[in-house]
Amino acid sequence: MNPAMKKSLDRLQELRDEVRVKIHLAKMDAKDTWNEIEAQLPAVEKAAEDTSNAAARAAVDGAIKRLEALRAAIH
C-alpha cells in the first residue's frame, strides 16, 4: 500500500472511531435529558390541570421547548 493511501486509511479509521464514540455519548446525553424531562412531565401536566395561571403556562411552554430541543438534537 502506498504511503498516501495508508495515511488516508488511517484517517478514515480514526474518524470512524471518533464518530462511534460521539454517537454513543450523544445517546447517553439524550437518554439522560429525556429522563429528566419525563420525570417533570407529570408535575407540569398536573399544574396545567389545577390552574390556568402564568406559572403553569410557563412550565408547559418550557417543557415543550425542552422536548423540541431534544427531538432536534436526536433527529
PDB file of N, H, CA, C and O in Angstrom:
ATOM      1  N   MET A   1       0.866  -1.176   0.000  1.00  0.00           N
ATOM      2  CA  MET A   1       0.000   0.000   0.000  1.00  0.00           C
ATOM      3  C   MET A   1       0.908   1.233   0.000  1.00  0.00           C
ATOM      4  O   MET A   1       1.887   1.301   0.742  1.00  0.00           O
ATOM      5  N   ASN A   2       0.563   2.192  -0.839  1.00  0.00           N
ATOM      6  H   ASN A   2      -0.232   2.136  -1.442  1.00  0.00           H
ATOM      7  CA  ASN A   2       1.411   3.377  -0.900  1.00  0.00           C
ATOM      8  C   ASN A   2       1.180   4.265   0.326  1.00  0.00           C
ATOM      9  O   ASN A   2       0.133   4.164   0.965  1.00  0.00           O
ATOM     10  N   PRO A   3       2.128   5.121   0.659  1.00  0.00           N
ATOM     11  CA  PRO A   3       2.038   5.934   1.881  1.00  0.00           C
ATOM     12  C   PRO A   3       0.811   6.851   1.911  1.00  0.00           C
ATOM     13  O   PRO A   3       0.215   7.031   2.973  1.00  0.00           O
ATOM     14  N   ALA A   4       0.424   7.430   0.784  1.00  0.00           N
ATOM     15  H   ALA A   4       0.909   7.284  -0.078  1.00  0.00           H
ATOM     16  CA  ALA A   4      -0.734   8.317   0.769  1.00  0.00           C
ATOM     17  C   ALA A   4      -2.014   7.542   1.085  1.00  0.00           C
ATOM     18  O   ALA A   4      -2.871   8.027   1.824  1.00  0.00           O
ATOM     19  N   MET A   5      -2.139   6.341   0.524  1.00  0.00           N
ATOM     20  H   MET A   5      -1.443   5.947  -0.076  1.00  0.00           H
ATOM     21  CA  MET A   5      -3.322   5.516   0.794  1.00  0.00           C
ATOM     22  C   MET A   5      -3.321   5.075   2.248  1.00  0.00           C
ATOM     23  O   MET A   5      -4.373   5.053   2.888  1.00  0.00           O
ATOM     24  N   LYS A   6      -2.161   4.727   2.775  1.00  0.00           N
ATOM     25  H   LYS A   6      -1.307   4.745   2.255  1.00  0.00           H
ATOM     26  CA  LYS A   6      -2.059   4.321   4.187  1.00  0.00           C
ATOM     27  C   LYS A   6      -2.485   5.468   5.093  1.00  0.00           C
ATOM     28  O   LYS A   6      -3.213   5.258   6.064  1.00  0.00           O
ATOM     29  N   LYS A   7      -2.035   6.673   4.782  1.00  0.00           N
ATOM     30  H   LYS A   7      -1.444   6.844   3.994  1.00  0.00           H
ATOM     31  CA  LYS A   7      -2.400   7.845   5.583  1.00  0.00           C
ATOM     32  C   LYS A   7      -3.910   8.086   5.517  1.00  0.00           C
ATOM     33  O   LYS A   7      -4.535   8.372   6.538  1.00  0.00           O
ATOM     34  N   SER A   8      -4.490   7.976   4.343  1.00  0.00           N
ATOM     35  H   SER A   8      -3.982   7.744   3.513  1.00  0.00           H
ATOM     36  CA  SER A   8      -5.935   8.163   4.190  1.00  0.00           C
ATOM     37  C   SER A   8      -6.711   7.097   4.942  1.00  0.00           C
ATOM     38  O   SER A   8      -7.713   7.398   5.590  1.00  0.00           O
ATOM     39  N   LEU A   9      -6.260   5.863   4.861  1.00  0.00           N
ATOM     40  H   LEU A   9      -5.446   5.619   4.334  1.00  0.00           H
ATOM     41  CA  LEU A   9      -6.925   4.773   5.567  1.00  0.00           C
ATOM     42  C   LEU A   9      -6.841   4.969   7.080  1.00  0.00           C
ATOM     43  O   LEU A   9      -7.814   4.734   7.795  1.00  0.00           O
ATOM     44  N   ASP A  10      -5.674   5.402   7.564  1.00  0.00           N
ATOM     45  H   ASP A  10      -4.883   5.594   6.982  1.00  0.00           H
ATOM     46  CA  ASP A  10      -5.527   5.686   8.995  1.00  0.00           C
ATOM     47  C   ASP A  10      -6.496   6.782   9.438  1.00  0.00           C
ATOM     48  O   ASP A  10      -7.112   6.682  10.500  1.00  0.00           O
ATOM     49  N   ARG A  11      -6.627   7.826   8.622  1.00  0.00           N
ATOM     50  H   ARG A  11      -6.127   7.908   7.760  1.00  0.00           H
ATOM     51  CA  ARG A  11      -7.542   8.926   8.940  1.00  0.00           C
ATOM     52  C   ARG A  11      -8.992   8.437   8.940  1.00  0.00           C
ATOM     53  O   ARG A  11      -9.779   8.824   9.804  1.00  0.00           O
ATOM     54  N   LEU A  12      -9.339   7.599   7.985  1.00  0.00           N
ATOM     55  H   LEU A  12      -8.699   7.285   7.283  1.00  0.00           H
ATOM     56  CA  LEU A  12     -10.680   7.033   7.915  1.00  0.00           C
ATOM     57  C   LEU A  12     -10.997   6.246   9.183  1.00  0.00           C
ATOM     58  O   LEU A  12     -12.080   6.393   9.750  1.00  0.00           O
ATOM     59  N   GLN A  13     -10.073   5.426   9.622  1.00  0.00           N
ATOM     60  H   GLN A  13      -9.194   5.307   9.161  1.00  0.00           H
ATOM     61  CA  GLN A  13     -10.282   4.625  10.825  1.00  0.00           C
ATOM     62  C   GLN A  13     -10.377   5.498  12.075  1.00  0.00           C
ATOM     63  O   GLN A  13     -11.172   5.226  12.975  1.00  0.00           O
ATOM     64  N   GLU A  14      -9.558   6.547  12.120  1.00  0.00           N
ATOM     65  H   GLU A  14      -8.913   6.768  11.389  1.00  0.00           H
ATOM     66  CA  GLU A  14      -9.590   7.477  13.245  1.00  0.00           C
ATOM     67  C   GLU A  14     -10.945   8.180  13.315  1.00  0.00           C
ATOM     68  O   GLU A  14     -11.545   8.283  14.385  1.00  0.00           O
ATOM     69  N   LEU A  15     -11.414   8.655  12.178  1.00  0.00           N
ATOM     70  H   LEU A  15     -10.926   8.571  11.309  1.00  0.00           H
ATOM     71  CA  LEU A  15     -12.721   9.318  12.141  1.00  0.00           C
ATOM     72  C   LEU A  15     -13.848   8.366  12.511  1.00  0.00           C
ATOM     73  O   LEU A  15     -14.766   8.740  13.241  1.00  0.00           O
ATOM     74  N   ARG A  16     -13.782   7.141  12.012  1.00  0.00           N
ATOM     75  H   ARG A  16     -13.036   6.837  11.419  1.00  0.00           H
ATOM     76  CA  ARG A  16     -14.798   6.140  12.352  1.00  0.00           C
ATOM     77  C   ARG A  16     -14.878   5.957  13.864  1.00  0.00           C
ATOM     78  O   ARG A  16     -15.969   5.935  14.435  1.00  0.00           O
ATOM     79  N   ASP A  17     -13.726   5.825  14.507  1.00  0.00           N
ATOM     80  H   ASP A  17     -12.840   5.842  14.043  1.00  0.00           H
ATOM     81  CA  ASP A  17     -13.704   5.619  15.957  1.00  0.00           C
ATOM     82  C   ASP A  17     -14.223   6.841  16.706  1.00  0.00           C
ATOM     83  O   ASP A  17     -14.957   6.698  17.684  1.00  0.00           O
ATOM     84  N   GLU A  18     -13.856   8.029  16.265  1.00  0.00           N
ATOM     85  H   GLU A  18     -13.259   8.144  15.471  1.00  0.00           H
ATOM     86  CA  GLU A  18     -14.326   9.257  16.904  1.00  0.00           C
ATOM     87  C   GLU A  18     -15.840   9.389  16.783  1.00  0.00           C
ATOM     88  O   GLU A  18     -16.520   9.721  17.754  1.00  0.00           O
ATOM     89  N   VAL A  19     -16.358   9.129  15.601  1.00  0.00           N
ATOM     90  H   VAL A  19     -15.806   8.859  14.813  1.00  0.00           H
ATOM     91  CA  VAL A  19     -17.800   9.241  15.383  1.00  0.00           C
ATOM     92  C   VAL A  19     -18.537   8.199  16.224  1.00  0.00           C
ATOM     93  O   VAL A  19     -19.579   8.497  16.808  1.00  0.00           O
ATOM     94  N   ARG A  20     -18.012   7.007  16.285  1.00  0.00           N
ATOM     95  H   ARG A  20     -17.166   6.765  15.810  1.00  0.00           H
ATOM     96  CA  ARG A  20     -18.638   5.948  17.092  1.00  0.00           C
ATOM     97  C   ARG A  20     -18.752   6.387  18.557  1.00  0.00           C
ATOM     98  O   ARG A  20     -19.798   6.208  19.180  1.00  0.00           O
ATOM     99  N   VAL A  21     -17.685   6.957  19.098  1.00  0.00           N
ATOM    100  H   VAL A  21     -16.835   7.102  18.591  1.00  0.00           H
ATOM    101  CA  VAL A  21     -17.699   7.410  20.491  1.00  0.00           C
ATOM    102  C   VAL A  21     -18.684   8.563  20.672  1.00  0.00           C
ATOM    103  O   VAL A  21     -19.454   8.580  21.633  1.00  0.00           O
ATOM    104  N   LYS A  22     -18.660   9.524  19.752  1.00  0.00           N
ATOM    105  H   LYS A  22     -18.034   9.510  18.971  1.00  0.00           H
ATOM    106  CA  LYS A  22     -19.557  10.676  19.867  1.00  0.00           C
ATOM    107  C   LYS A  22     -21.020  10.250  19.792  1.00  0.00           C
ATOM    108  O   LYS A  22     -21.854  10.783  20.523  1.00  0.00           O
ATOM    109  N   ILE A  23     -21.338   9.307  18.926  1.00  0.00           N
ATOM    110  H   ILE A  23     -20.660   8.875  18.332  1.00  0.00           H
ATOM    111  CA  ILE A  23     -22.715   8.816  18.831  1.00  0.00           C
ATOM    112  C   ILE A  23     -23.119   8.128  20.128  1.00  0.00           C
ATOM    113  O   ILE A  23     -24.232   8.318  20.619  1.00  0.00           O
ATOM    114  N   HIS A  24     -22.224   7.340  20.673  1.00  0.00           N
ATOM    115  H   HIS A  24     -21.320   7.185  20.274  1.00  0.00           H
ATOM    116  CA  HIS A  24     -22.518   6.660  21.933  1.00  0.00           C
ATOM    117  C   HIS A  24     -22.786   7.680  23.040  1.00  0.00           C
ATOM    118  O   HIS A  24     -23.750   7.546  23.794  1.00  0.00           O
ATOM    119  N   LEU A  25     -21.934   8.692  23.132  1.00  0.00           N
ATOM    120  H   LEU A  25     -21.151   8.801  22.519  1.00  0.00           H
ATOM    121  CA  LEU A  25     -22.111   9.711  24.162  1.00  0.00           C
ATOM    122  C   LEU A  25     -23.377  10.527  23.923  1.00  0.00           C
ATOM    123  O   LEU A  25     -24.063  10.901  24.874  1.00  0.00           O
ATOM    124  N   ALA A  26     -23.685  10.803  22.674  1.00  0.00           N
ATOM    125  H   ALA A  26     -23.127  10.499  21.901  1.00  0.00           H
ATOM    126  CA  ALA A  26     -24.902  11.549  22.356  1.00  0.00           C
ATOM    127  C   ALA A  26     -26.135  10.765  22.789  1.00  0.00           C
ATOM    128  O   ALA A  26     -27.092  11.339  23.309  1.00  0.00           O
ATOM    129  N   LYS A  27     -26.110   9.457  22.574  1.00  0.00           N
ATOM    130  H   LYS A  27     -25.333   8.990  22.151  1.00  0.00           H
ATOM    131  CA  LYS A  27     -27.230   8.625  23.011  1.00  0.00           C
ATOM    132  C   LYS A  27     -27.404   8.722  24.516  1.00  0.00           C
ATOM    133  O   LYS A  27     -28.520   8.845  25.021  1.00  0.00           O
ATOM    134  N   MET A  28     -26.266   8.663  25.236  1.00  0.00           N
ATOM    135  H   MET A  28     -25.360   8.562  24.826  1.00  0.00           H
ATOM    136  CA  MET A  28     -26.331   8.734  26.689  1.00  0.00           C
ATOM    137  C   MET A  28     -26.858  10.093  27.134  1.00  0.00           C
ATOM    138  O   MET A  28     -27.696  10.170  28.033  1.00  0.00           O
ATOM    139  N   ASP A  29     -26.372  11.169  26.508  1.00  0.00           N
ATOM    140  H   ASP A  29     -25.691  11.107  25.778  1.00  0.00           H
ATOM    141  CA  ASP A  29     -26.840  12.514  26.855  1.00  0.00           C
ATOM    142  C   ASP A  29     -28.326  12.662  26.560  1.00  0.00           C
ATOM    143  O   ASP A  29     -29.071  13.214  27.369  1.00  0.00           O
ATOM    144  N   ALA A  30     -28.753  12.175  25.409  1.00  0.00           N
ATOM    145  H   ALA A  30     -28.148  11.727  24.752  1.00  0.00           H
ATOM    146  CA  ALA A  30     -30.164  12.272  25.045  1.00  0.00           C
ATOM    147  C   ALA A  30     -31.021  11.483  26.024  1.00  0.00           C
ATOM    148  O   ALA A  30     -32.093  11.938  26.424  1.00  0.00           O
ATOM    149  N   LYS A  31     -30.556  10.313  26.407  1.00  0.00           N
ATOM    150  H   LYS A  31     -29.686   9.943  26.082  1.00  0.00           H
ATOM    151  CA  LYS A  31     -31.310   9.492  27.353  1.00  0.00           C
ATOM    152  C   LYS A  31     -31.401  10.186  28.716  1.00  0.00           C
ATOM    153  O   LYS A  31     -32.458  10.187  29.347  1.00  0.00           O
ATOM    154  N   ASP A  32     -30.294  10.773  29.164  1.00  0.00           N
ATOM    155  H   ASP A  32     -29.435  10.772  28.651  1.00  0.00           H
ATOM    156  CA  ASP A  32     -30.304  11.500  30.439  1.00  0.00           C
ATOM    157  C   ASP A  32     -31.259  12.688  30.381  1.00  0.00           C
ATOM    158  O   ASP A  32     -32.024  12.923  31.317  1.00  0.00           O
ATOM    159  N   THR A  33     -31.211  13.431  29.286  1.00  0.00           N
ATOM    160  H   THR A  33     -30.590  13.240  28.526  1.00  0.00           H
ATOM    161  CA  THR A  33     -32.103  14.574  29.127  1.00  0.00           C
ATOM    162  C   THR A  33     -33.548  14.118  29.108  1.00  0.00           C
ATOM    163  O   THR A  33     -34.401  14.726  29.754  1.00  0.00           O
ATOM    164  N   TRP A  34     -33.832  13.051  28.374  1.00  0.00           N
ATOM    165  H   TRP A  34     -33.139  12.556  27.849  1.00  0.00           H
ATOM    166  CA  TRP A  34     -35.191  12.515  28.320  1.00  0.00           C
ATOM    167  C   TRP A  34     -35.662  12.116  29.713  1.00  0.00           C
ATOM    168  O   TRP A  34     -36.788  12.430  30.098  1.00  0.00           O
ATOM    169  N   ASN A  35     -34.825  11.438  30.462  1.00  0.00           N
ATOM    170  H   ASN A  35     -33.910  11.183  30.149  1.00  0.00           H
ATOM    171  CA  ASN A  35     -35.218  11.007  31.804  1.00  0.00           C
ATOM    172  C   ASN A  35     -35.548  12.197  32.695  1.00  0.00           C
ATOM    173  O   ASN A  35     -36.496  12.142  33.478  1.00  0.00           O
ATOM    174  N   GLU A  36     -34.766  13.278  32.580  1.00  0.00           N
ATOM    175  H   GLU A  36     -33.996  13.322  31.943  1.00  0.00           H
ATOM    176  CA  GLU A  36     -35.044  14.487  33.357  1.00  0.00           C
ATOM    177  C   GLU A  36     -36.392  15.100  32.958  1.00  0.00           C
ATOM    178  O   GLU A  36     -37.213  15.441  33.809  1.00  0.00           O
ATOM    179  N   ILE A  37     -36.597  15.229  31.649  1.00  0.00           N
ATOM    180  H   ILE A  37     -35.930  14.952  30.957  1.00  0.00           H
ATOM    181  CA  ILE A  37     -37.846  15.829  31.166  1.00  0.00           C
ATOM    182  C   ILE A  37     -39.038  14.953  31.538  1.00  0.00           C
ATOM    183  O   ILE A  37     -40.051  15.444  32.036  1.00  0.00           O
ATOM    184  N   GLU A  38     -38.905  13.657  31.291  1.00  0.00           N
ATOM    185  H   GLU A  38     -38.082  13.259  30.886  1.00  0.00           H
ATOM    186  CA  GLU A  38     -40.022  12.746  31.557  1.00  0.00           C
ATOM    187  C   GLU A  38     -40.423  12.775  33.031  1.00  0.00           C
ATOM    188  O   GLU A  38     -41.608  12.707  33.356  1.00  0.00           O
ATOM    189  N   ALA A  39     -39.440  12.877  33.917  1.00  0.00           N
ATOM    190  H   ALA A  39     -38.477  12.932  33.653  1.00  0.00           H
ATOM    191  CA  ALA A  39     -39.740  12.915  35.345  1.00  0.00           C
ATOM    192  C   ALA A  39     -40.528  14.171  35.726  1.00  0.00           C
ATOM    193  O   ALA A  39     -41.295  14.155  36.689  1.00  0.00           O
ATOM    194  N   GLN A  40     -40.342  15.249  34.977  1.00  0.00           N
ATOM    195  H   GLN A  40     -39.720  15.262  34.195  1.00  0.00           H
ATOM    196  CA  GLN A  40     -41.023  16.508  35.281  1.00  0.00           C
ATOM    197  C   GLN A  40     -42.416  16.614  34.642  1.00  0.00           C
ATOM    198  O   GLN A  40     -43.239  17.415  35.085  1.00  0.00           O
ATOM    199  N   LEU A  41     -42.676  15.821  33.620  1.00  0.00           N
ATOM    200  H   LEU A  41     -42.007  15.171  33.261  1.00  0.00           H
ATOM    201  CA  LEU A  41     -43.933  15.956  32.879  1.00  0.00           C
ATOM    202  C   LEU A  41     -45.196  15.761  33.720  1.00  0.00           C
ATOM    203  O   LEU A  41     -46.138  16.537  33.563  1.00  0.00           O
ATOM    204  N   PRO A  42     -45.259  14.765  34.601  1.00  0.00           N
ATOM    205  CA  PRO A  42     -46.492  14.630  35.396  1.00  0.00           C
ATOM    206  C   PRO A  42     -46.790  15.873  36.231  1.00  0.00           C
ATOM    207  O   PRO A  42     -47.947  16.279  36.338  1.00  0.00           O
ATOM    208  N   ALA A  43     -45.772  16.475  36.819  1.00  0.00           N
ATOM    209  H   ALA A  43     -44.832  16.145  36.733  1.00  0.00           H
ATOM    210  CA  ALA A  43     -45.985  17.684  37.623  1.00  0.00           C
ATOM    211  C   ALA A  43     -46.428  18.852  36.746  1.00  0.00           C
ATOM    212  O   ALA A  43     -47.285  19.644  37.137  1.00  0.00           O
ATOM    213  N   VAL A  44     -45.834  18.950  35.556  1.00  0.00           N
ATOM    214  H   VAL A  44     -45.137  18.307  35.238  1.00  0.00           H
ATOM    215  CA  VAL A  44     -46.224  20.013  34.623  1.00  0.00           C
ATOM    216  C   VAL A  44     -47.671  19.821  34.194  1.00  0.00           C
ATOM    217  O   VAL A  44     -48.447  20.776  34.183  1.00  0.00           O
ATOM    218  N   GLU A  45     -48.038  18.594  33.841  1.00  0.00           N
ATOM    219  H   GLU A  45     -47.407  17.818  33.851  1.00  0.00           H
ATOM    220  CA  GLU A  45     -49.405  18.312  33.420  1.00  0.00           C
ATOM    221  C   GLU A  45     -50.402  18.560  34.556  1.00  0.00           C
ATOM    222  O   GLU A  45     -51.497  19.076  34.331  1.00  0.00           O
ATOM    223  N   LYS A  46     -50.014  18.189  35.763  1.00  0.00           N
ATOM    224  H   LYS A  46     -49.125  17.769  35.946  1.00  0.00           H
ATOM    225  CA  LYS A  46     -50.881  18.400  36.930  1.00  0.00           C
ATOM    226  C   LYS A  46     -51.067  19.894  37.177  1.00  0.00           C
ATOM    227  O   LYS A  46     -52.182  20.343  37.444  1.00  0.00           O
ATOM    228  N   ALA A  47     -49.994  20.661  37.090  1.00  0.00           N
ATOM    229  H   ALA A  47     -49.088  20.297  36.873  1.00  0.00           H
ATOM    230  CA  ALA A  47     -50.087  22.108  37.297  1.00  0.00           C
ATOM    231  C   ALA A  47     -51.004  22.737  36.258  1.00  0.00           C
ATOM    232  O   ALA A  47     -51.773  23.644  36.578  1.00  0.00           O
ATOM    233  N   ALA A  48     -50.930  22.270  35.032  1.00  0.00           N
ATOM    234  H   ALA A  48     -50.306  21.534  34.772  1.00  0.00           H
ATOM    235  CA  ALA A  48     -51.772  22.817  33.967  1.00  0.00           C
ATOM    236  C   ALA A  48     -53.247  22.503  34.203  1.00  0.00           C
ATOM    237  O   ALA A  48     -54.116  23.300  33.852  1.00  0.00           O
ATOM    238  N   GLU A  49     -53.532  21.344  34.796  1.00  0.00           N
ATOM    239  H   GLU A  49     -52.826  20.695  35.082  1.00  0.00           H
ATOM    240  CA  GLU A  49     -54.917  20.969  35.097  1.00  0.00           C
ATOM    241  C   GLU A  49     -55.466  21.753  36.283  1.00  0.00           C
ATOM    242  O   GLU A  49     -56.634  22.143  36.295  1.00  0.00           O
ATOM    243  N   ASP A  50     -54.625  21.977  37.266  1.00  0.00           N
ATOM    244  H   ASP A  50     -53.676  21.661  37.256  1.00  0.00           H
ATOM    245  CA  ASP A  50     -55.069  22.596  38.509  1.00  0.00           C
ATOM    246  C   ASP A  50     -55.264  24.100  38.400  1.00  0.00           C
ATOM    247  O   ASP A  50     -56.059  24.671  39.146  1.00  0.00           O
ATOM    248  N   THR A  51     -54.569  24.742  37.501  1.00  0.00           N
ATOM    249  H   THR A  51     -53.923  24.278  36.895  1.00  0.00           H
ATOM    250  CA  THR A  51     -54.629  26.198  37.447  1.00  0.00           C
ATOM    251  C   THR A  51     -54.365  26.689  36.039  1.00  0.00           C
ATOM    252  O   THR A  51     -53.766  25.985  35.226  1.00  0.00           O
ATOM    253  N   SER A  52     -54.807  27.883  35.759  1.00  0.00           N
ATOM    254  H   SER A  52     -55.293  28.455  36.420  1.00  0.00           H
ATOM    255  CA  SER A  52     -54.532  28.463  34.452  1.00  0.00           C
ATOM    256  C   SER A  52     -53.650  29.698  34.602  1.00  0.00           C
ATOM    257  O   SER A  52     -53.701  30.610  33.777  1.00  0.00           O
ATOM    258  N   ASN A  53     -52.854  29.723  35.644  1.00  0.00           N
ATOM    259  H   ASN A  53     -52.812  28.983  36.315  1.00  0.00           H
ATOM    260  CA  ASN A  53     -52.020  30.906  35.892  1.00  0.00           C
ATOM    261  C   ASN A  53     -50.780  30.928  35.008  1.00  0.00           C
ATOM    262  O   ASN A  53     -50.480  29.959  34.311  1.00  0.00           O
ATOM    263  N   ALA A  54     -50.088  32.012  35.045  1.00  0.00           N
ATOM    264  H   ALA A  54     -50.332  32.800  35.611  1.00  0.00           H
ATOM    265  CA  ALA A  54     -48.917  32.221  34.190  1.00  0.00           C
ATOM    266  C   ALA A  54     -47.800  31.230  34.499  1.00  0.00           C
ATOM    267  O   ALA A  54     -47.087  30.809  33.589  1.00  0.00           O
ATOM    268  N   ALA A  55     -47.635  30.852  35.753  1.00  0.00           N
ATOM    269  H   ALA A  55     -48.215  31.193  36.493  1.00  0.00           H
ATOM    270  CA  ALA A  55     -46.572  29.902  36.116  1.00  0.00           C
ATOM    271  C   ALA A  55     -46.823  28.538  35.480  1.00  0.00           C
ATOM    272  O   ALA A  55     -45.893  27.887  35.002  1.00  0.00           O
ATOM    273  N   ALA A  56     -48.071  28.115  35.476  1.00  0.00           N
ATOM    274  H   ALA A  56     -48.826  28.643  35.864  1.00  0.00           H
ATOM    275  CA  ALA A  56     -48.407  26.830  34.850  1.00  0.00           C
ATOM    276  C   ALA A  56     -48.154  26.894  33.357  1.00  0.00           C
ATOM    277  O   ALA A  56     -47.613  25.955  32.773  1.00  0.00           O
ATOM    278  N   ARG A  57     -48.543  27.995  32.738  1.00  0.00           N
ATOM    279  H   ARG A  57     -48.983  28.757  33.212  1.00  0.00           H
ATOM    280  CA  ARG A  57     -48.323  28.154  31.292  1.00  0.00           C
ATOM    281  C   ARG A  57     -46.830  28.155  30.977  1.00  0.00           C
ATOM    282  O   ARG A  57     -46.399  27.557  29.991  1.00  0.00           O
ATOM    283  N   ALA A  58     -46.049  28.822  31.808  1.00  0.00           N
ATOM    284  H   ALA A  58     -46.399  29.308  32.609  1.00  0.00           H
ATOM    285  CA  ALA A  58     -44.592  28.863  31.608  1.00  0.00           C
ATOM    286  C   ALA A  58     -43.983  27.472  31.759  1.00  0.00           C
ATOM    287  O   ALA A  58     -43.059  27.117  31.027  1.00  0.00           O
ATOM    288  N   ALA A  59     -44.493  26.685  32.704  1.00  0.00           N
ATOM    289  H   ALA A  59     -45.243  26.974  33.300  1.00  0.00           H
ATOM    290  CA  ALA A  59     -43.983  25.326  32.896  1.00  0.00           C
ATOM    291  C   ALA A  59     -44.274  24.455  31.677  1.00  0.00           C
ATOM    292  O   ALA A  59     -43.414  23.697  31.229  1.00  0.00           O
ATOM    293  N   VAL A  60     -45.479  24.566  31.149  1.00  0.00           N
ATOM    294  H   VAL A  60     -46.177  25.182  31.512  1.00  0.00           H
ATOM    295  CA  VAL A  60     -45.841  23.796  29.956  1.00  0.00           C
ATOM    296  C   VAL A  60     -45.006  24.249  28.763  1.00  0.00           C
ATOM    297  O   VAL A  60     -44.464  23.420  28.032  1.00  0.00           O
ATOM    298  N   ASP A  61     -44.903  25.551  28.566  1.00  0.00           N
ATOM    299  H   ASP A  61     -45.343  26.225  29.160  1.00  0.00           H
ATOM    300  CA  ASP A  61     -44.101  26.078  27.449  1.00  0.00           C
ATOM    301  C   ASP A  61     -42.640  25.644  27.566  1.00  0.00           C
ATOM    302  O   ASP A  61     -42.010  25.290  26.570  1.00  0.00           O
ATOM    303  N   GLY A  62     -42.110  25.673  28.782  1.00  0.00           N
ATOM    304  H   GLY A  62     -42.622  25.961  29.591  1.00  0.00           H
ATOM    305  CA  GLY A  62     -40.722  25.249  28.994  1.00  0.00           C
ATOM    306  C   GLY A  62     -40.529  23.778  28.670  1.00  0.00           C
ATOM    307  O   GLY A  62     -39.531  23.404  28.053  1.00  0.00           O
ATOM    308  N   ALA A  63     -41.475  22.940  29.079  1.00  0.00           N
ATOM    309  H   ALA A  63     -42.285  23.244  29.580  1.00  0.00           H
ATOM    310  CA  ALA A  63     -41.384  21.509  28.788  1.00  0.00           C
ATOM    311  C   ALA A  63     -41.456  21.262  27.283  1.00  0.00           C
ATOM    312  O   ALA A  63     -40.730  20.421  26.752  1.00  0.00           O
ATOM    313  N   ILE A  64     -42.322  21.988  26.607  1.00  0.00           N
ATOM    314  H   ILE A  64     -42.912  22.671  27.038  1.00  0.00           H
ATOM    315  CA  ILE A  64     -42.429  21.850  25.146  1.00  0.00           C
ATOM    316  C   ILE A  64     -41.110  22.235  24.484  1.00  0.00           C
ATOM    317  O   ILE A  64     -40.633  21.526  23.598  1.00  0.00           O
ATOM    318  N   LYS A  65     -40.527  23.335  24.899  1.00  0.00           N
ATOM    319  H   LYS A  65     -40.914  23.911  25.619  1.00  0.00           H
ATOM    320  CA  LYS A  65     -39.251  23.775  24.317  1.00  0.00           C
ATOM    321  C   LYS A  65     -38.143  22.756  24.549  1.00  0.00           C
ATOM    322  O   LYS A  65     -37.355  22.477  23.646  1.00  0.00           O
ATOM    323  N   ARG A  66     -38.080  22.199  25.754  1.00  0.00           N
ATOM    324  H   ARG A  66     -38.720  22.425  26.488  1.00  0.00           H
ATOM    325  CA  ARG A  66     -37.046  21.196  26.045  1.00  0.00           C
ATOM    326  C   ARG A  66     -37.236  19.945  25.199  1.00  0.00           C
ATOM    327  O   ARG A  66     -36.265  19.375  24.702  1.00  0.00           O
ATOM    328  N   LEU A  67     -38.483  19.518  25.036  1.00  0.00           N
ATOM    329  H   LEU A  67     -39.272  19.981  25.440  1.00  0.00           H
ATOM    330  CA  LEU A  67     -38.750  18.342  24.208  1.00  0.00           C
ATOM    331  C   LEU A  67     -38.444  18.608  22.742  1.00  0.00           C
ATOM    332  O   LEU A  67     -37.906  17.740  22.055  1.00  0.00           O
ATOM    333  N   GLU A  68     -38.779  19.797  22.257  1.00  0.00           N
ATOM    334  H   GLU A  68     -39.216  20.502  22.815  1.00  0.00           H
ATOM    335  CA  GLU A  68     -38.459  20.135  20.871  1.00  0.00           C
ATOM    336  C   GLU A  68     -36.959  20.181  20.653  1.00  0.00           C
ATOM    337  O   GLU A  68     -36.470  19.731  19.617  1.00  0.00           O
ATOM    338  N   ALA A  69     -36.217  20.723  21.624  1.00  0.00           N
ATOM    339  H   ALA A  69     -36.614  21.089  22.466  1.00  0.00           H
ATOM    340  CA  ALA A  69     -34.759  20.781  21.512  1.00  0.00           C
ATOM    341  C   ALA A  69     -34.161  19.378  21.524  1.00  0.00           C
ATOM    342  O   ALA A  69     -33.242  19.084  20.760  1.00  0.00           O
ATOM    343  N   LEU A  70     -34.679  18.521  22.384  1.00  0.00           N
ATOM    344  H   LEU A  70     -35.425  18.760  23.005  1.00  0.00           H
ATOM    345  CA  LEU A  70     -34.193  17.138  22.436  1.00  0.00           C
ATOM    346  C   LEU A  70     -34.484  16.427  21.120  1.00  0.00           C
ATOM    347  O   LEU A  70     -33.622  15.735  20.579  1.00  0.00           O
ATOM    348  N   ARG A  71     -35.699  16.598  20.607  1.00  0.00           N
ATOM    349  H   ARG A  71     -36.399  17.160  21.047  1.00  0.00           H
ATOM    350  CA  ARG A  71     -36.066  15.968  19.343  1.00  0.00           C
ATOM    351  C   ARG A  71     -35.141  16.436  18.226  1.00  0.00           C
ATOM    352  O   ARG A  71     -34.697  15.630  17.408  1.00  0.00           O
ATOM    353  N   ALA A  72     -34.852  17.718  18.187  1.00  0.00           N
ATOM    354  H   ALA A  72     -35.212  18.373  18.851  1.00  0.00           H
ATOM    355  CA  ALA A  72     -33.958  18.255  17.149  1.00  0.00           C
ATOM    356  C   ALA A  72     -32.537  17.718  17.306  1.00  0.00           C
ATOM    357  O   ALA A  72     -31.847  17.476  16.315  1.00  0.00           O
ATOM    358  N   ALA A  73     -32.108  17.535  18.540  1.00  0.00           N
ATOM    359  H   ALA A  73     -32.668  17.732  19.344  1.00  0.00           H
ATOM    360  CA  ALA A  73     -30.757  17.048  18.780  1.00  0.00           C
ATOM    361  C   ALA A  73     -30.578  15.595  18.370  1.00  0.00           C
ATOM    362  O   ALA A  73     -29.478  15.193  17.989  1.00  0.00           O
ATOM    363  N   ILE A  74     -31.638  14.805  18.440  1.00  0.00           N
ATOM    364  H   ILE A  74     -32.531  15.132  18.749  1.00  0.00           H
ATOM    365  CA  ILE A  74     -31.506  13.389  18.102  1.00  0.00           C
ATOM    366  C   ILE A  74     -32.040  13.083  16.720  1.00  0.00           C
ATOM    367  O   ILE A  74     -31.968  11.939  16.272  1.00  0.00           O
ATOM    368  N   HIS A  75     -32.557  14.047  16.059  1.00  0.00           N
ATOM    369  H   HIS A  75     -32.616  14.976  16.424  1.00  0.00           H
ATOM    370  CA  HIS A  75     -33.135  13.843  14.737  1.00  0.00           C
ATOM    371  C   HIS A  75     -32.104  13.844  13.650  1.00  0.00           C
ATOM    372  O   HIS A  75     -32.443  13.683  12.477  1.00  0.00           O
TER     373      HIS A  75
END
